[in-house]
Amino acid sequence: ENLGKWLNNQRAVYKKGKLDETRQQRLEELGVNWNPKDAVNNRKWMHTFNLLVKFKEREGHCRVPDKHKEDGENLGEWLSQQKHAHSKGRLDPERYGKLKELGVEW
């Protein structure tokens, strides 16, 4: 069994609530992320948010045109998706706070 398979098995046991506490603590001390997809999504979101920060520094506002691309990323579409998620009550409150603080108009 390779390390990746072993770690995925530990995650599965953890999700079922059956991972030994000592093992869980040791793995967390090593920096194990129990939900790696969430970590990837968070990194991607922060990357695009930082592109919005860059846009605002250059343009002086956060009114990104729908089809605008920033460093190859479709920033306008991303921002529209954030606004849509917020209107449906699905935008994480922390993310909403970051966008609002930056000056996104809802």
KOLMI-724214 format. One record per atom (N, C-alpha, C): residue number from 1; residue in one letter; atom name; x, y, z. Coordinates in pm, whole numbers. Layout:
<pts>
     n   res   atom       px       py       pz
   NUM     A     CA        X        Y        Z
...
</pts>
This chain:
<pts>
     n   res   atom       px       py       pz
     1     E      N       85     -119        0
     1     E     CA        0        0        0
     1     E      C       89      124        0
     2     N      N       62      219      -92
     2     N     CA      142      340      -95
     2     N      C       87      444        3
     3     L      N      165      548       24
     3     L     CA      129      650      123
     3     L      C       -3      719       90
     4     G      N      -25      749      -39
     4     G     CA     -149      815      -79
     4     G      C     -272      732      -46
     5     K      N     -267      603      -76
     5     K     CA     -380      515      -45
     5     K      C     -400      506      106
     6     W      N     -291      494      180
     6     W     CA     -299      485      325
     6     W      C     -365      611      382
     7     L      N     -321      728      334
     7     L     CA     -377      853      384
     7     L      C     -525      866      348
     8     N      N     -562      825      227
     8     N     CA     -704      828      190
     8     N      C     -786      736      279
     9     N      N     -729      621      317
     9     N     CA     -798      531      409
     9     N      C     -815      597      545
    10     Q      N     -712      670      591
    10     Q     CA     -723      740      720
    10     Q      C     -833      846      712
    11     R      N     -841      916      600
    11     R     CA     -945     1017      582
    11     R      C    -1084      953      586
    12     A      N    -1098      838      523
    12     A     CA    -1227      769      521
    12     A      C    -1268      728      662
    13     V      N    -1174      675      739
    13     V     CA    -1202      636      877
    13     V      C    -1236      759      960
    14     Y      N    -1163      869      937
    14     Y     CA    -1189      995     1007
    14     Y      C    -1332     1044      979
    15     K      N    -1372     1041      852
    15     K     CA    -1506     1089      815
    15     K      C    -1616     1007      880
    16     K      N    -1587      880      906
    16     K     CA    -1685      794      974
    16     K      C    -1683      814     1125
    17     G      N    -1587      895     1174
    17     G     CA    -1575      921     1317
    17     G      C    -1512      807     1394
    18     K      N    -1435      723     1324
    18     K     CA    -1379      604     1388
    18     K      C    -1226      606     1395
    19     L      N    -1165      719     1365
    19     L     CA    -1019      727     1371
    19     L      C     -976      744     1516
    20     D      N     -880      664     1556
    20     D     CA     -825      673     1691
    20     D      C     -780      818     1718
    21     E      N     -817      872     1835
    21     E     CA     -785     1011     1869
    21     E      C     -636     1040     1862
    22     T      N     -555      949     1913
    22     T     CA     -411      970     1912
    22     T      C     -359      978     1769
    23     R      N     -406      888     1684
    23     R     CA     -364      890     1544
    23     R      C     -410     1019     1477
    24     Q      N     -533     1059     1503
    24     Q     CA     -585     1184     1445
    24     Q      C     -498     1302     1487
    25     Q      N     -467     1309     1614
    25     Q     CA     -386     1419     1665
    25     Q      C     -247     1420     1601
    26     R      N     -187     1304     1590
    26     R     CA      -54     1296     1529
    26     R      C      -57     1338     1383
    27     L      N     -159     1294     1311
    27     L     CA     -170     1331     1171
    27     L      C     -194     1482     1155
    28     E      N     -275     1538     1242
    28     E     CA     -300     1683     1236
    28     E      C     -173     1761     1269
    29     E      N      -93     1711     1362
    29     E     CA       34     1776     1394
    29     E      C      128     1776     1273
    30     L      N      113     1674     1188
    30     L     CA      194     1665     1066
    30     L      C      137     1752      953
    31     G      N       20     1809      977
    31     G     CA      -41     1898      878
    31     G      C     -138     1831      783
    32     V      N     -189     1714      821
    32     V     CA     -286     1646      735
    32     V      C     -413     1728      725
    33     N      N     -460     1745      603
    33     N     CA     -585     1814      577
    33     N      C     -691     1707      553
    34     W      N     -796     1707      633
    34     W     CA     -898     1602      622
    34     W      C     -985     1620      498
    35     N      N     -990     1738      443
    35     N     CA    -1070     1765      323
    35     N      C     -984     1835      219
    36     P      N     -898     1761      149
    36     P     CA     -805     1825       55
    36     P      C     -874     1898      -59
    37     K      N     -992     1854     -100
    37     K     CA    -1063     1926     -206
    37     K      C    -1100     2066     -160
    38     D      N    -1137     2081      -33
    38     D     CA    -1168     2213       21
    38     D      C    -1045     2302       15
    39     A      N     -929     2247       48
    39     A     CA     -805     2325       46
    39     A      C     -773     2373      -95
    40     V      N     -792     2286     -193
    40     V     CA     -767     2324     -333
    40     V      C     -865     2433     -374
    41     N      N     -993     2416     -339
    41     N     CA    -1093     2518     -372
    41     N      C    -1060     2651     -306
    42     N      N    -1016     2647     -182
    42     N     CA     -980     2771     -111
    42     N      C     -862     2840     -176
    43     R      N     -761     2762     -216
    43     R     CA     -645     2823     -283
    43     R      C     -686     2887     -415
    44     K      N     -771     2818     -492
    44     K     CA     -818     2871     -620
    44     K      C     -899     2998     -596
    45     W      N     -987     2997     -496
    45     W     CA    -1069     3114     -468
    45     W      C     -980     3232     -430
    46     M      N     -882     3209     -343
    46     M     CA     -794     3317     -299
    46     M      C     -710     3369     -416
    47     H      N     -668     3280     -504
    47     H     CA     -592     3324     -622
    47     H      C     -677     3421     -705
    48     T      N     -801     3386     -729
    48     T     CA     -887     3471     -811
    48     T      C     -924     3598     -735
    49     F      N     -945     3587     -605
    49     F     CA     -971     3707     -524
    49     F      C     -853     3803     -534
    50     N      N     -731     3750     -530
    50     N     CA     -612     3836     -542
    50     N      C     -604     3902     -679
    51     L      N     -657     3837     -782
    51     L     CA     -665     3901     -913
    51     L      C     -763     4018     -908
    52     L      N     -870     4002     -831
    52     L     CA     -966     4112     -814
    52     L      C     -900     4228     -740
    53     V      N     -819     4197     -640
    53     V     CA     -745     4302     -568
    53     V      C     -655     4378     -666
    54     K      N     -586     4304     -751
    54     K     CA     -498     4363     -852
    54     K      C     -579     4453     -946
    55     F      N     -695     4404     -990
    55     F     CA     -783     4482    -1077
    55     F      C     -823     4613    -1009
    56     K      N     -863     4603     -883
    56     K     CA     -907     4723     -812
    56     K      C     -793     4823     -794
    57     E      N     -674     4773     -764
    57     E     CA     -560     4864     -749
    57     E      C     -533     4941     -878
    58     R      N     -552     4875     -990
    58     R     CA     -528     4938    -1120
    58     R      C     -643     5028    -1164
    59     E      N     -768     4980    -1145
    59     E     CA     -885     5050    -1198
    59     E      C     -954     5141    -1097
    60     G      N     -931     5117     -969
    60     G     CA     -992     5200     -866
    60     G      C    -1131     5157     -825
    61     H      N    -1178     5044     -874
    61     H     CA    -1311     4993     -840
    61     H      C    -1315     4843     -864
    62     C      N    -1426     4781     -825
    62     C     CA    -1443     4636     -842
    62     C      C    -1552     4602     -943
    63     R      N    -1586     4695    -1029
    63     R     CA    -1690     4671    -1130
    63     R      C    -1624     4605    -1253
    64     V      N    -1605     4477    -1243
    64     V     CA    -1536     4402    -1347
    64     V      C    -1635     4369    -1459
    65     P      N    -1602     4404    -1584
    65     P     CA    -1689     4364    -1695
    65     P      C    -1701     4212    -1702
    66     D      N    -1818     4164    -1741
    66     D     CA    -1847     4020    -1741
    66     D      C    -1742     3936    -1813
    67     K      N    -1690     3983    -1922
    67     K     CA    -1598     3902    -2002
    67     K      C    -1451     3937    -1978
    68     H      N    -1424     4020    -1878
    68     H     CA    -1287     4063    -1852
    68     H      C    -1201     3948    -1800
    69     K      N    -1081     3938    -1856
    69     K     CA     -985     3839    -1808
    69     K      C     -868     3911    -1743
    70     E      N     -821     3853    -1636
    70     E     CA     -706     3905    -1562
    70     E      C     -605     3792    -1552
    71     D      N     -488     3812    -1606
    71     D     CA     -384     3708    -1607
    71     D      C     -438     3574    -1659
    72     G      N     -522     3580    -1762
    72     G     CA     -575     3458    -1823
    72     G      C     -697     3399    -1754
    73     E      N     -734     3451    -1639
    73     E     CA     -851     3401    -1565
    73     E      C     -971     3489    -1598
    74     N      N    -1087     3429    -1614
    74     N     CA    -1208     3505    -1644
    74     N      C    -1261     3565    -1514
    75     L      N    -1206     3680    -1480
    75     L     CA    -1240     3746    -1354
    75     L      C    -1384     3795    -1351
    76     G      N    -1433     3845    -1463
    76     G     CA    -1571     3894    -1467
    76     G      C    -1672     3783    -1440
    77     E      N    -1650     3669    -1502
    77     E     CA    -1740     3555    -1480
    77     E      C    -1732     3507    -1335
    78     W      N    -1610     3501    -1282
    78     W     CA    -1591     3458    -1143
    78     W      C    -1668     3549    -1048
    79     L      N    -1655     3680    -1068
    79     L     CA    -1724     3774     -980
    79     L      C    -1876     3760     -993
    80     S      N    -1924     3738    -1114
    80     S     CA    -2068     3715    -1134
    80     S      C    -2113     3591    -1057
    81     Q      N    -2031     3487    -1059
    81     Q     CA    -2063     3364     -986
    81     Q      C    -2069     3389     -836
    82     Q      N    -1979     3474     -785
    82     Q     CA    -1980     3506     -642
    82     Q      C    -2108     3580     -605
    83     K      N    -2146     3674     -690
    83     K     CA    -2268     3751     -664
    83     K      C    -2392     3661     -671
    84     H      N    -2393     3571     -767
    84     H     CA    -2506     3478     -780
    84     H      C    -2514     3388     -656
    85     A      N    -2400     3335     -614
    85     A     CA    -2397     3248     -494
    85     A      C    -2448     3326     -373
    86     H      N    -2408     3452     -362
    86     H     CA    -2455     3535     -250
    86     H      C    -2606     3554     -256
    87     S      N    -2659     3580     -375
    87     S     CA    -2803     3603     -389
    87     S      C    -2884     3479     -353
    88     K      N    -2823     3362     -367
    88     K     CA    -2890     3236     -333
    88     K      C    -2858     3189     -191
    89     G      N    -2779     3270     -117
    89     G     CA    -2743     3233       20
    89     G      C    -2638     3124       28
    90     R      N    -2561     3106      -79
    90     R     CA    -2463     2998      -83
    90     R      C    -2318     3045      -76
    91     L      N    -2296     3176      -64
    91     L     CA    -2159     3227      -56
    91     L      C    -2114     3222       89
    92     D      N    -1999     3162      111
    92     D     CA    -1942     3154      245
    92     D      C    -1935     3294      306
    93     P      N    -1979     3312      430
    93     P     CA    -1980     3445      492
    93     P      C    -1841     3510      498
    94     E      N    -1738     3429      517
    94     E     CA    -1603     3486      521
    94     E      C    -1565     3541      384
    95     R      N    -1598     3468      280
    95     R     CA    -1570     3515      144
    95     R      C    -1651     3641      114
    96     Y      N    -1777     3641      154
    96     Y     CA    -1861     3761      135
    96     Y      C    -1797     3881      203
    97     G      N    -1749     3860      326
    97     G     CA    -1685     3969      399
    97     G      C    -1563     4024      327
    98     K      N    -1482     3936      272
    98     K     CA    -1363     3980      199
    98     K      C    -1402     4062       76
    99     L      N    -1500     4014        3
    99     L     CA    -1544     4084     -117
    99     L      C    -1606     4220      -82
   100     K      N    -1687     4220       21
   100     K     CA    -1753     4346       64
   100     K      C    -1648     4447      110
   101     E      N    -1553     4401      190
   101     E     CA    -1447     4488      241
   101     E      C    -1364     4547      127
   102     L      N    -1345     4469       21
   102     L     CA    -1269     4517      -94
   102     L      C    -1346     4622     -172
   103     G      N    -1479     4619     -159
   103     G     CA    -1559     4720     -227
   103     G      C    -1650     4667     -337
   104     V      N    -1673     4536     -336
   104     V     CA    -1764     4478     -434
   104     V      C    -1905     4530     -405
   105     E      N    -1971     4574     -511
   105     E     CA    -2108     4625     -499
   105     E      C    -2204     4511     -525
   106     W      N    -2298     4491     -435
   106     W     CA    -2392     4379     -445
   106     W      C    -2521     4426     -503
</pts>
